[in-house]
Amino acid sequence: MPTLKLGTTTAITESSGTLTYAQPTGILQLEHSSMAGTQSSSSTNFITVTDGSNPLIVNITPLFVTSKILITVSMYGSFGVPASVTTYSQLLRDSTLIHNFGAVVSSTDAGFVTTNNTTYLDAPATTTQVTYTVQTKGDGAGWGINRRQSSAQNIADSSITAMEIAVGSL
């Protein structure tokens, strides 16, 4: 049974004409999506964060069923006026809620801007494409992404990144 070793670790073995590869470790792939435009809403139901053209969604197809997916989300905006408004955000894998984040209480200043960020480690246990989506809702008056409440001008870009991390033996 021929083998190929990397240092002291067996990377490839051959038996009866069949090659077996050791699963790698580390970051295997990275997918990224950003939203450069603005969104304004007063929705009290969760809606997908989007500027109309670029939703805060990222697709990734894991190479191994044992892989983990590290998702980072960075959002900027004015999350409501007056101070009694709170916005909530969530992360979905396909249509399944996997993570709640960012209960952000607003300011009475219409020029107020804050961040709403999260990092989440997922284990989707699949090698088919998964879609991660960011949704937000408020509990009262308007809120905005990538903008101040007092202005529709873009002030920042929001983004979502998914990194596949292999957890093999190599």
N, C-alpha and C positions, 0 to 999 in steps of 0.2 A: 504494500500500500504506500505509494509515493506521497510525500507531503512537502508543502512549502511553508517555511517558518519565517517569521519576522521577529528577529531576536530569539527569544525563547518561546514565543507564542505560535501555535500552528494556525496559519492563515487559510490554507487550502489543503484538502486531502482528496485523494482519488481512490475509488474502489470500484472495480468491475466497470470502468469507463465512466463512472458518475463522479463529477466534481462536487465537493461540499465546501462552501465558503463560510468562514467565521464571520459573525456579524460585527461590523465596525463599532467604534464608540465615538462620541463627540457630535458636533453639529453636522448634519447631513445635508440639509437644505434650509433656505430661508425664503419666505414669501412676505411681501410688504405691499400695503395699500395706503394711500394718503388722500385726504380730502382738503383741497385748497380753497374751495368756495365756502359760503356761509349757509347756515340753516337757522331758521327762526320758527318757533312753534309755541303753542300754549296747550299742547296735547297732555291730557292726564292719563293717557294709555301709552304703553311702550310702543315707540315707533323706531324704525331703523334710522340711524344717524346718516344723513346724506345732504349734499348740496344740490341735489337734483340730477347730477351727472356721476358723482363719485361717492357711492355709499361706503361706509366704514365696514367693509367686508373683506376677508381674505380667504382664499382657497388653498389647501395644501393636500397632497396625496402622500401619506406616509409610505416609506419603503419597507418598513418592518412592522408587524403587528405589535411588537414589544416597545416600539418607539414612544417617547413622550413628546408632546408639543408644548413649547413655551410660548405663550401669547403675551405680548405687551401692547397696551393701549395708552395713547396720550391724546387727551382732548382738551381744548381750550375754549373758553367762552364766558358768557354772562348767563348764569343759571337762574335768572329770575329776579324780578323786582315786584313788590316790596320784600322786605327781609323775611316775611313769613313764608315765602316760596322756597321749597326744597325740590331739587331734582334727584332722580335716581337713575342709575345705569345698570345694564346687565349685559352679559356675554352669553351668546348662544352657540352651541355646536349643532349645525344643521338647524333643526327646530327645537332642540332641547336646551333649556336653561341650565347652564353649568356654573355660573358665577354672578353674584350680585356685587356691585361696587359703587362707590361714589355718591353717597347721600350728601349732596352739597347744598348748604344753606346760603342763600343769596345775601346781597347787601342792599341797602337803600340807595346806594350810589349807582345811577344808570350807566356810569362809565366803568363799573366794577368788572374785572376779569379774573378768572381763577382757572386752575387746572383740575382735571378729573382723570387720574391715571390709575392703571392697575397692571399687575403682572400675575399670570395664572399658569400653572403647570397642569396640562391635561394628558390623559392616557386614553386616547380614542379606541385602541385595540382593533385597528383595521388597517387595510392597505388600499382602501378606496378613498376617493376624494372626500374631505370634510370641509365644511364652510363655517367660518367663525364670523359672527355678526354682532355689532354693538348697537344696542337700543337704549333710548333714554325717554324719560317722561318727567313731567312736573306735577306738582300738587296744587297749582293755582295759576297765577299770571304767566306771561310769556317767558321764554328762555331762548338762548341762542348759542350756537356752536360756531367757533372761529370768529366771533364778533362781540362787540359790546351791545348792551341793550339799547343804548342811546344812538347807535350808528350801525348801518349795514355794511360798513367797510370791513374787509377782511383784516384781521389782526394777527392771525397765526394759522398754521396748518395742523390738522389732527391726523393721527395715523394709527394703524394696527399692523403688527408684525407677528408672524408665526415662524418658529424655528423648530425643525424636527431634530430631536436629540436621541441618538442611538444609545441603548444601554446594554450592549453586548459584552462579550468576553475578550475582545481584542484590544 
